[in-house]
Structures are given as structure tokens and as C-alpha cells.
Amino acid sequence: MPEDEIEKLYYSIGEVGEIVDQEPHVLRYWEQEFEVLSPRKNRAGRRVYTQDDVETVERIRHLLKDEKYTIEGARQAIARQDAGAEGGDDIEDDLKALRAFLVELRDQLEE
């Protein structure tokens, strides 16, 4: 199997920087600003990024560079996305229940 087809378990900060087209110092800054980004460090003290970390960096880069969010706005957007991913079905169910209640209430008021 060619080397470029093998998914690595860990990436260095330089490799992640190349993937998302950002300098390593930018990634270190983002670590300070975003709680969701916290790559582990190996015994030598170097950052090692997992695939999940790389995806998080890509989300942050997309929000900041493509969508033009501020740091605070990107932080809030990630929090909303994470909350939606965890409880998205609950919100949809709640809205459906609320709609059913309001329809029933309207029908009672029309009588």
C-alpha cells in the first residue's frame, strides 16, 4: 500500500500546519484560544495531533479564514455545533411537541 494512503495515528505540528495551510505558531495560538483543541504531548514534549485534532483544526481554520468569524464568534459557533451534535434530536423532538401543543391550544380557543 502506498505511503500516502496510510492514515497516520499521530501528526506533528508541522504536518498539521501543512494540511491546513497555517504556520505552527498559529496552531499554538489556537490551542490557547479554543478549549476543544488540546493535542497531547509526547515524552519529548512535542505536540502530537490525532485525526480528531486535525479535524478540529480544520473546523477552526474554516470558521476563521473562510467564514470570517472572530475568535470569540468561532468559539461560540463550535460550542453551538457541539451542543447540536449532542442533543440535536432532543431539540427537534421538543419543537415538534411544542408545535403539537400550540395547534391543540389554537383548536381549543377556536371552539
Backbone as JSON, one array per atom type, in Angstrom:
{
  "sequence": "MPEDEIEKLYYSIGEVGEIVDQEPHVLRYWEQEFEVLSPRKNRAGRRVYTQDDVETVERIRHLLKDEKYTIEGARQAIARQDAGAEGGDDIEDDLKALRAFLVELRDQLEE",
  "N": [[0.86, -1.18, 0.0], [0.66, 2.19, -0.9], [2.51, 4.84, 0.67], [1.22, 7.33, 1.06], [-1.43, 6.65, 1.3], [-1.86, 5.55, 3.74], [-3.35, 6.07, 6.79], [-2.22, 8.1, 9.3], [-1.55, 7.7, 12.8], [-0.68, 9.71, 14.48], [0.19, 13.14, 14.12], [2.66, 15.61, 13.49], [3.11, 19.04, 14.6], [4.04, 20.55, 12.5], [3.27, 19.01, 10.28], [0.48, 19.13, 10.51], [0.15, 21.86, 10.22], [0.89, 22.11, 7.5], [-1.19, 20.64, 6.35], [-3.46, 22.24, 6.87], [-2.65, 24.63, 5.91], [-1.39, 26.59, 7.56], [0.83, 28.35, 9.75], [2.93, 26.87, 12.29], [3.02, 28.47, 14.66], [0.58, 29.73, 14.64], [-1.17, 27.61, 15.07], [-0.4, 26.93, 17.66], [-1.28, 29.23, 18.98], [-4.05, 29.02, 18.53], [-4.56, 26.8, 20.13], [-4.44, 27.94, 22.66], [-6.66, 29.56, 22.59], [-8.91, 28.01, 22.01], [-10.71, 25.66, 23.69], [-11.43, 23.15, 22.79], [-9.35, 22.28, 21.29], [-6.66, 20.54, 22.02], [-3.95, 19.1, 21.7], [-2.12, 16.15, 22.54], [1.02, 15.74, 24.26], [4.14, 14.28, 23.48], [6.67, 12.15, 25.01], [8.95, 13.65, 24.66], [7.97, 16.16, 24.79], [6.84, 17.26, 22.57], [4.15, 18.32, 20.49], [1.55, 16.12, 19.58], [-0.73, 15.37, 17.21], [-3.92, 13.93, 16.82], [-6.15, 12.32, 14.45], [-8.68, 13.34, 15.01], [-7.95, 15.75, 16.25], [-6.8, 17.05, 14.08], [-9.06, 17.38, 12.46], [-10.5, 19.11, 14.08], [-8.82, 21.36, 14.02], [-9.1, 21.95, 11.32], [-11.82, 22.68, 11.27], [-11.74, 25.0, 12.87], [-10.0, 26.6, 11.33], [-11.57, 26.87, 9.01], [-13.79, 28.31, 10.01], [-12.56, 30.69, 10.9], [-10.99, 31.64, 8.69], [-12.37, 31.14, 6.22], [-15.12, 31.62, 6.73], [-14.9, 33.99, 8.05], [-15.14, 34.5, 10.81], [-14.74, 35.96, 14.09], [-12.38, 35.26, 16.74], [-13.83, 34.84, 19.12], [-16.41, 34.53, 18.06], [-16.05, 32.21, 16.52], [-15.48, 30.43, 18.57], [-17.96, 30.36, 19.88], [-19.55, 29.37, 17.8], [-18.51, 26.8, 17.46], [-19.14, 25.75, 19.95], [-21.95, 25.79, 19.75], [-22.28, 24.03, 17.58], [-21.25, 21.67, 18.67], [-23.01, 21.3, 20.82], [-25.36, 20.99, 19.4], [-24.79, 18.64, 18.02], [-24.7, 16.83, 20.08], [-27.24, 16.98, 21.24], [-29.14, 17.21, 19.23], [-31.41, 15.74, 18.31], [-33.06, 15.9, 20.52], [-33.8, 18.6, 20.62], [-35.2, 18.84, 18.24], [-37.32, 17.07, 18.77], [-38.45, 18.4, 20.95], [-39.33, 20.77, 19.71], [-41.23, 19.74, 17.95], [-43.09, 18.71, 19.79], [-43.84, 21.1, 21.06], [-45.04, 22.42, 18.92], [-47.22, 20.72, 18.43], [-48.61, 21.07, 20.83], [-49.26, 23.82, 20.65], [-50.92, 23.83, 18.37], [-53.01, 22.28, 19.31], [-53.89, 23.94, 21.41], [-54.7, 26.21, 19.95], [-56.81, 25.09, 18.52], [-58.56, 24.58, 20.65], [-59.12, 27.15, 21.52], [-60.5, 28.16, 19.37], [-62.93, 26.89, 19.54]],
  "CA": [[0.0, 0.0, 0.0], [1.49, 3.4, -0.94], [2.64, 5.53, 1.95], [0.27, 8.43, 1.18], [-2.77, 6.13, 1.56], [-1.91, 5.09, 5.12], [-3.73, 7.12, 7.73], [-1.32, 8.11, 10.44], [-2.17, 7.83, 14.11], [-0.28, 10.98, 15.06], [0.8, 14.1, 13.22], [3.42, 16.67, 14.15], [2.52, 20.36, 14.39], [4.42, 20.96, 11.15], [2.42, 18.3, 9.32], [-0.86, 19.7, 10.61], [0.25, 23.18, 9.59], [0.86, 21.93, 6.05], [-2.52, 20.17, 5.96], [-4.44, 23.33, 6.92], [-2.01, 25.82, 5.35], [-1.16, 27.58, 8.62], [2.11, 28.23, 10.41], [2.82, 26.26, 13.62], [2.73, 29.43, 15.74], [-0.87, 29.98, 14.6], [-1.79, 26.46, 15.72], [-0.16, 27.06, 19.11], [-2.18, 30.28, 19.44], [-5.4, 28.46, 18.57], [-4.64, 25.93, 21.32], [-4.71, 28.81, 23.81], [-7.96, 30.22, 22.43], [-10.01, 27.05, 21.84], [-10.6, 24.52, 24.62], [-11.62, 21.9, 22.06], [-8.09, 21.92, 20.66], [-5.6, 20.31, 23.0], [-3.2, 17.91, 21.32], [-1.26, 15.59, 23.59], [2.46, 15.91, 24.04], [4.86, 13.03, 23.67], [7.67, 12.19, 26.09], [9.91, 14.72, 24.37], [7.3, 17.44, 24.95], [6.35, 17.74, 21.27], [2.72, 18.11, 20.27], [1.16, 15.07, 18.65], [-2.13, 15.57, 16.85], [-4.67, 12.78, 16.31], [-7.02, 12.68, 13.33], [-9.72, 14.22, 15.57], [-7.34, 17.07, 16.44], [-6.65, 17.65, 12.75], [-10.39, 17.8, 12.04], [-10.82, 20.3, 14.88], [-8.05, 22.46, 13.44], [-9.73, 22.3, 10.04], [-13.06, 23.42, 11.6], [-11.34, 26.32, 13.35], [-9.48, 27.34, 10.18], [-12.7, 27.19, 8.15], [-14.58, 29.39, 10.62], [-11.79, 31.94, 10.97], [-10.47, 32.12, 7.4], [-13.36, 31.1, 5.15], [-16.37, 32.24, 7.17], [-14.52, 35.31, 8.59], [-15.54, 34.66, 12.21], [-13.73, 36.38, 15.06], [-12.04, 34.16, 17.64], [-14.98, 34.62, 20.01], [-17.5, 34.01, 17.25], [-15.73, 30.82, 16.18], [-15.64, 29.68, 19.82], [-19.4, 30.18, 20.09], [-20.06, 28.5, 16.73], [-18.09, 25.44, 17.79], [-19.95, 25.32, 21.11], [-23.29, 25.5, 19.24], [-22.21, 22.81, 16.77], [-21.06, 20.54, 19.58], [-24.26, 21.12, 21.55], [-26.33, 20.47, 18.43], [-24.44, 17.25, 17.71], [-25.01, 16.01, 21.25], [-28.66, 16.95, 21.58], [-29.93, 17.65, 18.09], [-32.7, 15.06, 18.26], [-33.87, 16.4, 21.62], [-34.33, 19.9, 20.22], [-36.22, 18.59, 17.21], [-38.47, 16.49, 19.46], [-39.06, 19.47, 21.75], [-40.04, 21.66, 18.8], [-42.43, 19.04, 17.47], [-44.04, 18.66, 20.9], [-44.34, 22.46, 21.24], [-45.96, 22.7, 17.81], [-48.45, 19.96, 18.67], [-49.3, 21.75, 21.93], [-49.81, 25.08, 20.15], [-52.03, 23.5, 17.47], [-54.12, 21.86, 20.18], [-54.35, 25.14, 22.11], [-55.42, 27.01, 18.96], [-58.08, 24.43, 18.26], [-59.43, 24.77, 21.82], [-59.54, 28.55, 21.56], [-61.44, 28.39, 18.28], [-64.22, 26.27, 19.87]],
  "C": [[0.9, 1.24, 0.0], [1.43, 4.17, 0.37], [1.61, 6.64, 2.13], [-1.15, 7.96, 1.43], [-2.93, 5.65, 2.99], [-2.29, 6.27, 6.01], [-2.85, 7.02, 8.96], [-2.12, 8.23, 11.73], [-1.88, 9.2, 14.71], [0.42, 11.83, 14.01], [1.57, 15.13, 14.03], [2.74, 18.01, 13.86], [2.86, 20.88, 12.99], [3.56, 20.3, 10.09], [1.0, 18.86, 9.33], [-0.89, 21.08, 9.97], [0.21, 23.1, 8.08], [-0.53, 21.52, 5.58], [-3.51, 21.33, 5.88], [-3.88, 24.66, 6.42], [-1.9, 26.95, 6.38], [0.21, 27.31, 9.24], [1.93, 27.6, 11.8], [2.5, 27.24, 14.74], [1.24, 29.78, 15.79], [-1.6, 28.84, 15.3], [-1.6, 26.51, 17.23], [-1.06, 28.14, 19.7], [-3.6, 29.76, 19.55], [-5.59, 27.53, 19.75], [-5.0, 26.75, 22.56], [-6.13, 29.36, 23.77], [-9.15, 29.26, 22.39], [-9.79, 25.83, 22.74], [-10.71, 23.19, 23.89], [-10.34, 21.41, 21.39], [-7.01, 21.77, 21.72], [-4.86, 19.01, 22.67], [-2.32, 17.44, 22.49], [0.18, 15.93, 23.27], [3.13, 14.57, 24.3], [5.9, 13.19, 24.77], [8.69, 13.3, 25.9], [9.28, 16.1, 24.5], [6.79, 18.03, 23.65], [4.87, 17.41, 21.12], [2.51, 16.98, 19.27], [-0.35, 15.18, 18.45], [-2.73, 14.26, 16.35], [-5.49, 13.25, 15.11], [-8.14, 13.6, 13.81], [-9.19, 15.63, 15.77], [-7.21, 17.79, 15.1], [-8.0, 18.16, 12.25], [-10.84, 19.05, 12.8], [-10.09, 21.52, 14.34], [-8.66, 22.9, 12.12], [-11.03, 23.07, 10.27], [-12.73, 24.85, 12.0], [-10.87, 27.18, 12.17], [-10.62, 27.76, 9.26], [-13.51, 28.36, 8.71], [-13.84, 30.72, 10.58], [-11.43, 32.49, 9.59], [-11.54, 32.17, 6.31], [-14.64, 31.86, 5.52], [-16.15, 33.62, 7.81], [-15.06, 35.56, 10.01], [-14.4, 35.28, 13.0], [-13.41, 35.15, 15.91], [-13.24, 33.83, 18.52], [-16.16, 34.04, 19.24], [-17.28, 32.56, 16.87], [-15.89, 29.92, 17.41], [-17.12, 29.36, 20.06], [-19.99, 29.25, 19.04], [-19.71, 27.04, 17.0], [-18.9, 24.9, 18.96], [-21.36, 24.97, 20.65], [-23.3, 24.21, 18.43], [-22.09, 21.58, 17.65], [-22.33, 20.26, 20.37], [-25.33, 20.54, 20.63], [-26.06, 19.01, 18.1], [-24.81, 16.33, 18.86], [-26.5, 15.89, 21.48], [-29.56, 17.38, 20.46], [-31.3, 17.02, 18.03], [-33.61, 15.57, 19.35], [-34.52, 17.73, 21.25], [-35.44, 19.71, 19.19], [-37.48, 18.01, 17.85], [-39.21, 17.54, 20.28], [-39.87, 20.41, 20.87], [-41.31, 21.02, 18.25], [-43.5, 18.98, 18.55], [-44.66, 20.04, 21.14], [-45.35, 22.8, 20.14], [-47.29, 21.98, 18.03], [-49.28, 20.61, 19.77], [-49.98, 23.02, 21.44], [-50.99, 24.84, 19.21], [-53.25, 23.1, 18.3], [-54.72, 23.05, 20.91], [-55.17, 26.03, 21.18], [-56.8, 26.42, 18.69], [-59.06, 24.62, 19.42], [-59.95, 26.2, 21.89], [-60.56, 28.87, 20.47], [-62.83, 27.82, 18.6], [-65.15, 27.22, 20.55]]
}
